[in-house]
Amino acid sequence: MEIIQELCWARNIQDLSNSWQQQYHQPEFPSTALSVLHYNIRYFYSNQSDLIDMVNVYYPSIVSINELGTVVPNKIIKQLLFSYNVYTKEGTNPHGGVVLAIDKRLKCELMDINEPNIIAVQVTIEQQHFVVASIYSPPTDQLPLSTMSILLEKSKNVIIVGDLNAKHGDWGCPQMNKKGRNLTDWLSKHHLNVLNAGIKTSLRSNTTIDLIISTEVPETTDSQSLPYTSSDHLPILTKFFRLNVSDSKLVVPRTYWKLYSNILNVLHDQLQAERENSMNECNNTYSWFLCFQQFLAALKLRVTEWKEVKRKRPSIPKSLRILLHHKHYLQNRFRHKRQEEDRLRLRSWNILIKQEFRTHRQRTWEQFISNVASPNPTTFWSTVKKLNKKKSVDFTAITDESIIHRSPEDIVKNLAQHFTERHARPELNMSNTTDREANELWQLYSAADQDDIRLISKQSDLRFNEQDIKNVIQSLKNKNSSGFDQVSNKMIKGLPTHFHAMLTQAYNELFSSAYWGSEWKIARTICINKSDNPAPTTSQLRPISMLPVFSKIYEKLFLLRFNNWSTKMNVLPAQQSGSRPHQATTSRVNCLLEQITQSLRYNTFTPVVYIDFMQAFDKLWQQGLVLKLNKLNCPSAYLAWIVNYFTGRSLKVDYGGIESILINIERGAPQGSCLGPVMYVINHHDLPQIFSNPMNVHAYVDDIAIVYSPSMHLKFKYQVIDIEKHINNDMQNLMEYANEWHQPLNPKKTELVNYHRAVQSPKLNVYYDGVKIIQSKSFKYLGFYLDAKLSFRIMIDAQFIKLRKAYAILKFIHRQFPSFLKLKIKFFNTYVWPHLYMLSTIYCLFSITSRERIAAFYRRCLRLIYCLFQCPTEDLHEHFKLPTIEHRFKKCLSKRMKSIQRYEPIFIDSVLQNKHLFNMLYHHYRIKANIRNMPAGRPSNRISAFLNTDCSTFFDQLCQFVSS
């Protein structure tokens, strides 16, 4: 009520939004000086509690550990230092080994140093690049000065920490050795400083052998030894006051969504009044949308509070750390006094600590499993998905040929250049009829008068009701991310229902003039690393664009009418399964397998060419799209809306809060738009017609496969020649099509697979634009590995990798809760069955061995779920009435067969044509010759084998499996 009393009654919406935004001050994230902790731990397992205690007390940004004492698995170290990126390197002696842990808030990249006892990382600190290295040099080994010099070549800022066993008076050692003299000369040559000079680091002598070396000036740093004496080396903590990093405490927002909805309810009438004042003018309506989205963003800020939370939490609770400290006290006491009483006390204390650790792990697991077993589906999914989630690697640099850009400014500049070239307008040739017509039509609609657009829009079906708005808003994903409008999907989904009428009127007004404002055409683009390389190339990045939410609703509304038109006009070819209801990747793969198996009934080989278009959506020719739609008699109101939709689009790349310049999108569909895939599919609706046999083309959006079936009337030698000729002719037609419609193809990623029954398949010489197409033994098409022999071994092995991972988690759940049947069934259906279900449609083509392998895994899961480990297979299915894998597959496939019958006519046509071919040939050669120009009498061996051999196609085996 305080918000409403102070601001609502005396101000209009615009003033209210400005006031709230001016009052809002996002808290500054606290920062602290960069700190480096170096600890010669000596024995990792004995002294790990001290390490955890130091991390939790001093919150170092970088942790260096030397002399682990034994081989410690990376998993153990990462569990203890879970808020750090951990890098390890083995040692050369029993006490060797180094660990370097970098706080996850710092961007870092591991350096390739092929030398034991040295680990080095490039770290970005306040937009400066530092090389941080941890080095352990055994007493009898020479210092790795050559490697240390290489580190200096990588960056002018260096921090080197470690136990170098080098003694010299310059850093407070009473004695001097050869390693100390060599290190002093090297430091003087490269103008480096020892920051912890004079600080004792050894408990066995009054000397300093653990060193912190850096290019930083000692006056801007502070070093101290920490009072932890479990090891024979004292830990060293150095703070760099000139370098700041984020504090260990994090400020996070908390939004009161109920208050957000209540204030919208109170202000509804005022917003409705301002909406009515802006009626009948599209510019005013669009201005109201901008005002409304500004108000929503300001309201969200007003009902948001910032809470301070701890960024880190100890991996070992405080009570256990106290017990471990007392154990270390008893250990030291027994080492010095060697009394039997101390030994017995230490033994009993050690047993107690082990029991407490087991209890702690059990308590933590029970807390986790209670979330998994929650009846709330949201809690279940949000908890269990963490088990299988793979986090992408953050990139800290961009590799451009041989140059690596590391500074954020250079990275943003390089990305901006990449996207500028990627979305650059194609070069048009006005002497070319297609280019000229497309350009003239585009100019015609771009320069159209507003009154004319209003007239054609009035006669169109671009009118919507409240139910349309409601359905579109409900279809939005519940996400908190936003574009430059600062309005998220969750904020729109939180609108009270009586706002839908207001939005309906506003959107209808925009559609009446096909109006698009410039603010709705700017996309905020971030890049996700697809590789494990922290310095990827631009081709290894996945751009994700965030558009204004109201513009996405605008697109979805248009798509409702556009999809109705394309379905009514039957624009999409039957060979295209993408962006259409009731079809998926399975539909296209099944049809492809049907044609391959049909051809292999009478041929020894069947080539399939898999086409890869280069950056398909981003290379969409917008003018060509409008020309094709115009030839399809698309309504003029739709064309005017689409031209306005594409005109003037732009994006900004956002990398770590640094934005690029405005990049014009003069080519391609906007990333993140729901309209992009549909426009791409419509634009290439005529693609199958350029090939010699359009029925053998299979498309799922931009994934194209073309099947080539050799003639059964030719001998093998002439089949190879004939099929090569056909494929090369089609590749020539495809090149002409790609050039005409400015949709480039990537011949290096286009592959050919020869599916065959013979021992060896023929080598075909197929070229696209002078580049020879690679002939592979298998190809992954729409998630299915199709090998040349159709054995599906690669496919099954790939699925079993996923299945074993899920089974390991299921087994882990069973160990803790063997009687928790519902939880195990729920997990199986969520994470195991989808991988098995993917094999169901092609299960009929598997060998007996492969079928038994899958069935055995399924039975193992059943025995684990129902605790029937000693139960024979027959009793498992007959006595306990548990369904077999084949029974479950048949149940799924019965639905699949209905889907084929209703929504996949091309599949049925292919099957019927094959049956018709068999019947014609059988009648001609076995009953009476009735086909002109076909020789009568004795048929060739190939045709005889086709007529005599009972070789079933994929569909035949599928029907046989379902009906058996």
N, C-alpha and C positions, 0 to 999 in steps of 0.2 A: 504493500500500500504506500510505502514511502516513495517508491519510484513514481507511482501514479499521481500522488498528491503534489509532488514537487514539479513534475514536468508535463504530465499528459493534458491537463485541462486547458492550459493557457497557450499551447504552441501547436503549430501544424506538424505534420509528419516529418517534413524536411528539417525543420528546426530541431525537432526532437532527436532525429538521427544524428545531426551535427553535434548537438549537445552531448549525447552519449558517447560519441566517438572522441570528442575533445576531452571528456572526463576520463576516458579509458587510458590507462597507462600500463602497458605490459611490463611486468617487473623485469628488471635486468637480471640476467643469470649471473649469480655470484662467481667470481673467478679467484683463483689463488695462484701462487707461484708454482712453476713446474718443479717437481721434486723427483729425485732419483734415489732409489734404495738399492744398495748392493750388499748382499749377504753371502759370505762363504759358509754355506750351511753345513758342510762337512758330512753329515749323515741326514739325508732328507727325511726318512720316516721317523727318526727320533726327534728331529727339531722342527717338524712341520707346524706344530702348534705355535712356536715362537714366530714363525713366518706369518701365520694367519693373524696373530696378535699385532704384529707390526703393521700389517696392511690395514687392519681395522682401526688402529690408533692414529697412524700418520698419513694414511691415504696417499701413498706415493703414486705418481703418474707413470713411472717406469720402475720395474723391479728386475734386478739382475741377480742371478743365483749361480754360484760356482760350487764345484766339488760335491756332486750329489751323493757320492759314496757308493752308489749302485745304479743299475739301470732302472729308471723309473718310467713307467708308461706315460705317454702324453695325456691319456685320459685322466689319470690321477691328478696331474698338475693342473689341468684345465678345470677339474671339479673344484679344486681348492681356490684357484684364481679365476673364478668364472666371469668376473667383470673385466678380464684382460684378454687380449689376443696373445696367446702363448706360442713361443718359438723355441725349439730345443735343438741341441747338437751334441752328438756323442763325444766321449773323451778318448784319450790314448792310454790312460792308466786306470786302475780300479777306482780311484777317487775322482776321476775327471768328469767331464760333462758340464755344459753350460745351459742356462735357461734365460730367456729375455721375454718379459711380459710387458706389453704396452697397453695402457688404458684404452678401452674400446671407443672412448670419445675422441681419441686422436687417430687421424688417418695415417696408416702406415703401410709399408710394402716391404716384404722380405727380400733381401739381397742374396744373390747367388754366390756364396762363399764356400767353395769345396775344400774345406780344411777343418779338421776336428778342433774342438774346444774354442771355436769362434762362431758367433752368431751376430749378424748385422742386419739392421732394419732402417729403411728411410722413413722418417716421421715428419709430418707437416705440423708446425707449431706457429700459430699466429702468422700464417701464410709464408713462413720461412721453412726451408728444407734442412733437416738435420739428419746426419748419419749417426745412429746410436748403435754401439757394439758392446757386447759382453765377451770378455776374453779371459781364459784361464791358461796360464803358462806354467807347467810343472817345473819344479826346481832344476831338474836336469836338462830341460829343453831350452833351446834358444828362443828369444823373443820373436814373434812373427812380424818383424818390422816391415817387411816387404808388403804383406797383406794390409797392415795398418796404413801404409803409404797409399795403397790403392783406395782405401776408404776415403782418404783426404781428397782424392781426385774426383770422387762422386759429389762432394759438397764442400763448401767452405766452412760450414758449421758442423762440428763433430763433438760427440760425447762418447768417450771410451771408458768403460768401467771394467774392473776385474782384478783378480788375484794374479799379478804378474810376477811375484817373487823377485822383484827388482829392488835393491837397496841402494840408497844414495843419501848423502847429507842434505841435498836440496829439498827433500820432503821429510826430513826429520829422522832419518835412520842413523843410529850411532855407528853402524858399519856400512861398508860399501862392497858390492860384488860386481862381476863383469856385466851382468844383465842391467844393473843400475847405471853403469857408465854408458853402455850402449843406448839405453833409454834416454838418458840426459842429453846425449848428442842429438838424438832423433827429435826430442822435444824442442831443443834450441833451433834446430834446422827448420822446423815447420811452425815455430812460434806458437806452441801449445803450452798450456798451464796445468799444473797439478793443483786441484782445488782443495784437497784435504791434506795439504802438507802439515806435518807436525801433529797429526791426530793418530794416536795409537790404534792399530787395528788387530794386533796379535796378542793373545793372552799368554803365549809361551815366551815372548820376548818383548822388550820395549822398542818396537819397530813398526813401520808403516809399509805393508806390502800389498794391501788392497788400495788401489788408486782410482781416483776420479779425474780423468783427463779431458780437457775441453778447450775449445777456442774462446770460451767466455772468460772475462776478466775475473780474477778471484774476488775483487772488491764488490762485484755484483752478485756474489753467491755466498752461501753459508753452509758449512759442513759440520757434522757432529757425529760422534759414535753413539750408538744406542745401547742401553744397559741390558743386553741379552747375552748371557754367558753359557748357553747350552753348547754352542760350538766353541772351538778354540780360536775363532776369529770374531771380532766385534763387528756388527753391522754398521754401515756408513750411510747416512742420509744427507743428501746435498740438495739445497733449494736454489733455484735460479730466479732471482727477483726480477730480472729483465724479461723473463718469459712467463706469460700467464696462460693458464688453462682453466677449464670449467671446474667449479668447486664440486666436492663430493655430494653436496646437497642439490637437489633438483626441484625446480618450481614447476608444478603441473597444474593445468586448468581443471576446474570442476564446474560443470554447467548444470543449472537447476532447470531441467526441461519442463517440469510441471509449471513452474513460474513463467517460463517462456510461453507456454500455451495459454495460460490464464491472461497474461497481458495482451496477447493477440485477440482473445475473446473480448476484452474490454475495449480495445481500439478498433474493433471491426467496423463499427458504424462510421467512425472518422475516416478510415481507409476507404470505405464504400463511397462516402461523399466525395472524396478527392478523385476516386475512380470515375464517378459520374461527371465530374467537371472536365475530365479529359476525354470524354466520349466524342466520337465522330471525327477524330483526327488521329491518324496512325502515328504521327510524330508525338502527339501528346500521350497516346497510349503507351508508346515505347518509353517515353520519359517517365510515365507512371511506373512502368516495370523497373526502370533503373532506380527510381525513388524507393519502390517497395523492396527491392533486393538490398539497397543500402540500409533501409530501416531494419530488415531482418538481420543483417550483419551486425548493425549497431545494437539491436536488442540482444543478440546472442552474447556480445561483449558485456552488456550491462548485467546480464544474469549469470555471468561467469566469475568465479573467484579463483584465485591462485593459491595453491597449497604447497607448502614446502615439505618435501619428502626426502628421505635418505636414498642416495643413488646406489649405495652399496649395502649389503648385509653380510654378516660373517657366515662362511660356509660351515663353521663349527660353532655351536652355541657357547655362550659365555660360561655356563656351568661346566661343560666338558673342558674348556680351556683352563679353568681353575684346577680341575682334577689333573690335567696333564702337567701343569706347572708343579703341583705337589709331587707328581711322579718323577719329574726331572730333579727335584730337590732330593728325593730319596735315592735316585741313581747316583748323584754326585756324592752324597753322604756315604753310600756303600763303596764307591770307588776309592774314597779316601781312607775309611776306617776298616772296611772288610769285616764287619761284624755279622754274625749269623742272624741276629735279631733284625738288622736292617735288610738283610737279604729276604727273609720271610715276609717282612712288611712290604717290601718292593714287589714281591711276587703276588701277594694278595691284592695289592693296589693295582697291579697290572691286569689281573683277572677282573677286578671291578670295573676298570675303564673299558675293557673289551665288552663287558656286558652292557655298559651304558651306551656304547657306540651302537651295539646291535639294537638296543631299545630305541635309540634316536632314529636310526634308519627305518625301523618298523613304524614308528610314529609318523615320520614324514611320508612314508608310503601310504599309510592308512588315510592320511589327510588328502593325498593326491587321488587315491582310489575312491574316496567318498565323493569327490567332484565328478569322477568318471561315472560312478554309479548313480549320479543324481537323476531323478525322474525328469528334470528340466532338460529338454533337448539342446537348448542353447549352451547350458553349462557343460553337457557331455561333449558337444562338438568343439567348443573353445578349449577344452582341456585335452581331449584325445588328439586333436590335430597337431599339438605340439610334438607328439611322438614321431610323426612322419614329416614334419615341416623342415625343409631345407632352406636356410637363409642364403640369399645371394651375397656375393662378395662385393663390398663397397670398393669403388675404383677411386684411386687417389691421383691418377695420371692418365693421359691419353697418348697412345702410341700412333704416330703419324709417319708411316714408312720407317725411317731410321731415327726419327726425332721423337723424344718423349717430353711431352708438355706436363709440367708438374704444378705450376702455380694455378690457383683457381681462375685467375683472369685469363691465362693462356688456354686452360681447358674450356672455359666458356666461349672464348673466341674461336677455338678450333671446332667446337660443336656447332656454333653459329654458322661457320663457313660450310660445314658438312651439310646442315639442313638447308642452307641457301642453295647449294648445288643440287641437293636431293629434290627440292620443290621448285627448281627453276623451270620456266616456261619452255616447252619443246620448240625447236626451230621449225617454223612452218614455211612451206614452199607454195606461194600463191599461184604458181602455174599448175599446181596439183589441184584437181577438182575437189577432192575430199577436204583438203586444208582450206581452200577458198570458201566452199559452202559452209563449213563449220564456223569459220571466222565471221562470215557475213551474218549467219543466223545468231551467233552470240552477240554481235554488235546490235542487231535488230532488237533483241530482248533487253540488252543493257540500256539502250537509249529509248525504251518504250515510255510513253506518257503515262503518268499515274492514273489519269482518268480511264485510259484504255485498260490498264491492269485491273482497275476496280470493276470495270464492266465485265471482263472475262472471268474474274474471280467470283462475281455475283452469280454468274451462270454455272459455276462449278459446284462440286460437292464438298468444298473445303469449309464446312460448317460443323461445329462440334457441340455436344451437350455435356452436362455435368458428369454423367457416367463415364464418358470418354476421358475427361480430365482425371476423374477418380482412378480409373483403371491404369492410366499412364503413371500417375504418381505412385500407385501401389507397386508398379513394375520396377521402380527405381530401387537400386540396391542401397541398403542401409549403411552408407559410408560417411565418414567424417571429413574426408579430404575435399578440398574445394579448389576452384580456379581463382582467377584474379577478382571474381565477384565476392569471394569470402563467404559464399553461401553453399552449404553442403547438402547432400541428398537427405540426410537425417533432419535437417532444419525444415525442408519442404514437406517431408513425410509427417512432421510434427504439426503442420498447419491444421487448425480446426476445420471440420468438414464444411461449414458454411462459407469458407473462403473459396470453395470450388466454383460456386456460381459467379463470383467476381472474376476469377481467373478465366472462366469460360467466355465471358463477355470480352475480356481483354484480348484473349487469343483469337477469337473470331474477328475482332477489329484488325489485328495484325494480318490475318490471312486474307482479309478483304482487299488488301493492297500489296500482298506478298512482301511485306516490309521486313528488312533485316538491319538492325543497328550495328555500328562498327564495334561497340563494346562486346557484343555477343559473338564476334568473329575472332577474338583473340584467345588463343589456347596457351595455358601454362604447361610447359613440357618438362618432365624430368626423365632421366635416363637410368635404366636398371642394367646392371652388368649381367650378361648371359653366361660369361665364362668364369673360371676360377682365377683368372689373371687380374691382379689389382691395377694393371696398366693396360687395359684392352684397347683394341682399335675401335673406330666408330662403327664398323660393321658388327662388332660383338656387343653392341648396346641395344637395348630394347626401349624405344621411346614410348612414354606414357603421357598422354595429353589430358589435361583436366579442363573441361569447357564449362562455361556458366550453366547453372542448373536449369534456369528458365529457358535457355536455348536448347538444352537437351529435351525438355518437355515439348518445345516447339517442333523439334525434329520428329519425335515419336508420334505426335499428332498427325503430322504430314504423312508419316510412314503408314499409318492406319489406312488412309485413303489410297496411297500409292500402291500398297500391296494388294488392295482390293482390285485396283485397275489392272495391275500386271497379271493377277490370277485370272481375272475375267477375260483378258485379251490373250491369255496363254503365251505370254512373252518368254518365260523361262523355258529352255529346252528340257526335254525329259532326261537328257544326260546329265543335267546339273542338279546335284542334291543339296548344295549349300544355300543358305538363306531362304529356305522354304520349309513349311510345316510338315510334320510327320515323316521327315527323312533325316538321316544322320550319316555319319561316316560308314556305319555298317552297311547301309543301303548301297553305297557306291562300291565298297569292297566286295560285297556278295555278287553284284552284277559283273564286276571285273573277273572274279573267279569263275563265274558261270561261262563267260566267253572264252577264257583260257582253257578250261576243261573241255568245252565243246571242240575247240580247235585241236586239242591233243588227242581227241578220239581218233582222228584220221591223219594227224601230222606228227612228226617226231620233234618239232620245235614250233614255238609261238613267241615272236618278239613282242615286247611291250616297251614303249617309249614313255618315260616320265618327264614331263615338261616342268621347268622351273622358271617362272617369270621374275625378273629382277625388281625387288621392292615393289611388289604388285600394286598395293593400294596407293603408295606414294607416287607412282608413275601414271596414275589414271589421267587420261587426257580429258579435261572437263568439256572443252568445246566439242570434241568428238562424241562425248556422251549425249550432249544436247541434240546434236545432229541425228544420232541414232534414235533417240526418243521421238524426235519430230517425224522421222520416217515410219515410226510405229504408231503414228497418230495419237501421240500422248496429248492430253488436254493442254491448251495454251496456258491455262492458269498454273498447271504443274510446272511447265517449262519456265515461266516467269519466276516462280518461287525458287526453282533450282538454280537459275542463273544468279538471282540475288543471294542465294545461299553460298555459292562458290565465290562470288566477286568480293575482292578486298579482304580475303582471309589472311590471317597472320598468326605467328606463334612467338613466344619468348621461351628460351631455355633457362631453367632455374637449376643452378648447381650450388647447393649449400648456401642458399640465400642470395647468391650473386646472379643477377639476371642479364641475359644477352640483349643485344639490340633487337628491334622488331624485325622478324623474318617473314617476308611475304610468301604465301602459299599460292603459287601460280599453276600448280600441278598437283594432282593427287587429291584424295579424300582426307578430311581432317582426322587426325588420330583421336581415338576415343569416341568418335561419333557412331551412332547406331545406323546412320544413313550410308556410311562409307562402304561396308560390305555389299549392301543391296545395290548401290549404284555400280559397283564394280561388276557384279554378276549380270546386271541388266546390260551394261556396256558391252559385255562379251557374250551376249546371248547367241550371236551368229558364229561364234568360233568353231563349233563342231562341223559347220557346213563347208569349211575350207579343206577338210580332209577327204580322202577318196571314199571312206566309208564312215559317215557321221555316226552310225549306230554303234560303232566300236570305240567311240570317244567317251571317256568317263571324267567328270569334273566335280570337284567339291570346292567351290569358290575359286581359288587360284591354283589348286592342286589338280593337274591334268595328267591323265594316263590314256594312251592310245594303243589298242590291241591290233596286231596285224596277223591275220590268219592266212597262211599260205594256201594256194590252190591245191586241192586234192588230186587234180588231173595231171599235175606236173611231177616229174621225177625230182629227187632231192636236190640234185645239182642245179636244176633250173628253178626250183623253189627259192633257193638262196639268191640267185640272180634277180628273180622277179620281185622278191620281197625287199631286197636292197633298193631296187629301182622305185618301188612304191613309197618306201620310207623317205628316200631322198627327195622325191617329188613333193611329198607332204611337208618335209622340212623347208623346202623352197617356198611353198605356199604359205607356210607359217611365218617365214621371214618377211615375205611381202605383206602379210597381214600385220605383223608387228611394226613394220616400218610405216605402213599406211595409217595405223591408229596410234602410233607413238607409244607402244607398250613393249619396251625392250625385254628380251629374253636372255637368260644367263646360260650360255651353252656349256660352261664348265661344270654347272651343277645339274644339267640335264643328263639323264642316264638311260641306258637301254639294258633290259634284262631279257635273256633268251630262256624262256621256260621250255623244258625239253624232257623227253622220256629216254632218249639215247644216252650212251655213255658220255659223249662229248657233244656240245652244241656248236653250231657254226659261228665263226667270227665274222660279224657284219661290219662293213665300212659305211658308216652313216655320218653325214656331215651337216652342220648348221652354220651357215655363213663362213665356210672354210675351216671351222673348228670341228675336229672329230669328236663325236659323242662317246663318252665312256661306256664300255660294256661291263656291267657288274654281275656278280653272282646272286645278289639279293638286293632288295630295296625296301625301305620302310615307307609304306604308303598309308597315310591317315592313321598311323599308330600300329599298323599290322606289318610285320616282317614277312615278306613274300620271297622266299628263296627260289632259285631256278628249278629245283626238283619238286617244289611244293611239298616238302617234308615238314615244314613249319617247325623245325628244331630250333632255329634262332628265335622265333616268336615264343615258343614254349619256354626256352631258357630265360628270355627277357622277363616273361611273366613270373617265372619261379624266383627270380631275384627279388621282386616285389613281394611275392607270397611268403618267402622265407623271412623277410624282415617283419612282416605283419604277424607271422606265426610266432616269431620270437617274443613279441610283445604279448600275444595271446597266452603263450606258455608262462610268461612272467606273471600275468594276472592269475593264471591257474595256481601257481605255486603259493600265492598269498591268500587267494580266496577260492579254493577248489570246489566249494559248494555253491558259489555265487553263479548259478546257471544263467539267469537273465542277463547279467553283465557280459558273460562270455559269448552268448548268442548275439547280443547287441554289437559287440566288437567284431565278431565274425562277419555279420551281415554288412557292417560299415566298411571294414578295411580288408577283408579277405575275399568275400564273395564278388565284389566288382571286378577283381582281376581274373577270377575264374569265369565270370559271366562274359568277359570279353572274348573268351575262347569258345563260347557256346555255338556261335553261328558257323564256325569253321571246324568244330569238333568232328563232324561227320567225315572230314577229309583226313583225319589223323590216322596213323598206323595203330595197330593193336598195342604195341609197346608204349606209344605216346599216350594212348587212352588210359592204359593201366597206370602209367606214371601219375597222371592227373587224378585218377580215381583213388590211388593210394594216398596221395597227399590229402584229398578230401576226407577219406576215412580217418586219417591221423588226426585231423581237426575235430571230427565227430567224437573220436575216443577221448580227446583232451577235454572237449566241452562237457560231455556227459560222464566223464570218469569211467570209461569202459575199456581200460587198457588191455585186458586179457580176453576181451570178447572176440570170437571169430567173426569173419566178415559176413557169413550167412546169418548168424544170430543178430548181428548189428542191424541188418535190414529186415529180416523176417520176424524175429522175436520182439525187438524193440521198435520196429516199424519206422526206422529212420530212413528217409528217402535216399536213394543212390544219387550219384552225381548225374548220371544219365537221365534219371527221372526228373531231376530239377531242371536240367537242360531242356528236356522235352516240353516241360511246362512253360519255360520261357520262349522256346521256339514256336510253340503253337500260336502265341501272340505275334511273333515275328512273321509267321506265315499269313496271318490275317492282314498284317500291315502291308506285306508284299501284294496281296490280292487287291487291297483298296487303293494304295497310294503309289505303287511302283509299276506302272504299265509297261515301261521299257524292259523290265526284268521278265515279265510274263511274255512279252513279244519275242524277246531273245530265245526263251525256252521253246515257244511255239514254232518259231522259224526253224530251229534245229530239228524239232520233231517232224516238221513238214518236209525238210530236206531229206531226212531219213526215209520217210514214207514215199517220196517221189522217186528216190534212187532205188528203193526196194521194189516198187511197182515196175520201174523201167527195166531193171535187170532180172528180176525174179518172176514177174508175171507177164508184162507186155511192154515193149518199147513204145513209149508215147511222148518222149521229149525230143523236140527238134534239135538238130545240130549236135546231138550227143550220140556217140557211137553205141550201137547195140551189140549184143553178143556177150562175150566173156568180159567182165570188167577188169580193171587193173587191180593189182595186189592191194593197193591202198584202199580202194573202194570196197573190195571184197572183205578186207579186215574190218572196215567200218560197218559193213552190213552183218558180218558174222560174229564179231566179238561183242560181248555184252559189257561195254564200257559205259559206265554211268557218268553223267555230268554232275557238277556241284549240286544243282537243284534236284536231280534224281536222288542223290545220296542224302540230301537234306530231307526230302519227303519220306524216303525209306526209313531214315533214322527217327523222325517224328512219329511215324505211323507204326513203328515196330513195337 
